[in-house]
Amino acid sequence: MLSHKRHAYKNRVNLLVAVVIFLLLDGAMFALNFAITLHVDEQSSAINLAGRQRMLTQRIGKSLLQLSDENYQLEWSFHRTTAADSYALFTSTLSAFNTGGRVLDAELQEVVLHPVPNGQAQALVQDALDLIKPLSGQLTTALAGAHDSSTYRQLAKQWSEVSEDLLADMNTLVVLLEEYSGLQTQRLRVIQGLLFLIATGNFFYIVLIFRRQHRAAERTIVALESVLTNVSTPMLIADGRGRVLQANMAAQSRFELESELCVGVNWHTLVDRRDGVDHLAAPGGRSYPIQLDIQELEFDMERFQIISLFDISHYIEREAELSQIAQRDPLTGLLNRRALQDHLELEISRSKRSKAPMALMFIDLDNFKEINDEHGHEAGDAALVHITRSLSRHIRESDVLMRVGGDEFVLIAPDHQGLSSIEAQASKLVEVMQRPFDYNGTSLNLGGSIGVAIYPATTEDPQQLIALADGAMYKAKQKGSGYLLAQSEESA
């Protein structure tokens, strides 16, 4: 009798320890899910800031060119401030990538940046710092002192010489950060999977304890039901044929699975698989995306199933939200720069198969800054929305329009018949941008410049295609607007 009591006491202690471990693992998985979300948010900020460095590189070069041009004399003060602010933001971000620190994001909110994670990324950041180091003192002195066009002309030339390497470094840094983010997330997922396996194994150990009490099968089942009732994971108990015997309290509260409504129902009829994800159809009519874990157990010569239901709604919604934020401009609804590379490579592959030329048009608004300065940022936003709608009405269904910067757009225009067709489209878009638009009763003129690069005539390299179109746009702007075809690599 004493031995039997000791054995029963030992089983109860083992059961209690196993349940505590199970609850701790359940809490650990919840904490890890939170850590994954936090990691994704931090890495998204770092990737966005690395992408911003390219825009700042171009903005600094553009401001220096305008400071060296006597035609922009009335705007020198603005361009001096723009160059100084952009350079300060560029260098502070590089420094934060190098040693860690706080920087301002696009919404002027402070974010914490950790040093870049690996040697290759560190080398890129150090290379960028080395590239601007010879210019740092001259640039700071020039921006703080009296205006000297010749000094700015020399600085603009020097900046132009290093900007291509800076852009290449920042583009590569974005790729490395994205790869690192994916790798770290994958590692966290592996740890999460291991915790899940441990939790499952721990739960199976609980079941083994029940099996040892085969002479008290009825009391064992009652004890199991008690454990499941108090576990935070929603679960169903079913017989060997899949008919539900009980839904625990977590399942009833989370998924509306009232026992009287689902007892006797085969649990397979409550689950359907759509787009690779299992969905639970609750009796109340609502559908929940879930992850299933099914354990088959045997008590007193009878088989049972324990179905764990993990609600993954939050992760699906979070992934969709991050994808939307990452690839869409919130003001215009257009795709942003992060989507440019994927769409460009897709259209290039299509152009290879169809043998039809594809045009890449880099578009910059001519008078956007003046509208912003004279009428405020709301007018600037209205101008961007207006030009988005106007351009969208005059492009083809197969064309893809993107906003890649403050007042910069990119148009990917595949399946053209030839050069004349491309020039006709560019000319039409220039004419559309020259049309005035009404803002609160005031007629405003935007205008725009377009640089055009053609695949495969100009180049077959996607990055070079972007760079050549961008360069042609700046040349067109210097000529006073309109469009300009980029020279091919052979001509250059």
Buried (B, 14 or more C-beta within 10 A) or exposed (E): EEEEEEEEEEBEEBBEBBBEBBBEBBEBBEEBBEEBBEBBEBBBBBBBBBBBBBBBBBBBBBBBBBBBBEEBEEBBEBBBEBBBBBBBBBBBBBBBBBEEBEBBBEEEEEBEBEEBBEEEBBEBBBBBBEBBEEBEEEBBEBBEEEEEBEBBBBBBEBBEEBBEBBBBBBBBBBBBBBBBBEEBBEEBEEBBEEBBEBBBEBBEBBBEBBEBBEEBBEEBBEBBBEBBBEBEBBBBBBBEEBBBBBBBBBBBEBBBBBBEBBBEBBBEEBBEEEEEEBBBBBBEEEEBBBEBBEBEBEBBEEEBBBBBBBBBEEBEEBEEEBEEEBBBBEEBEBBBBBBBBEBBEEBBEBBEEEEBBBBBBBBBBBBBBBBBEEBEEEBBEBBBBBBBEBBEEEBEEEBBBBBBBBBBBBBBBBBBEEBEBBBEBBEBBBEBBBEEBEBEEEEBEBBBBBBBBBBBBBBEBBEBBBBBBBBBBBEBBEEEBBBBBBBBEEEE
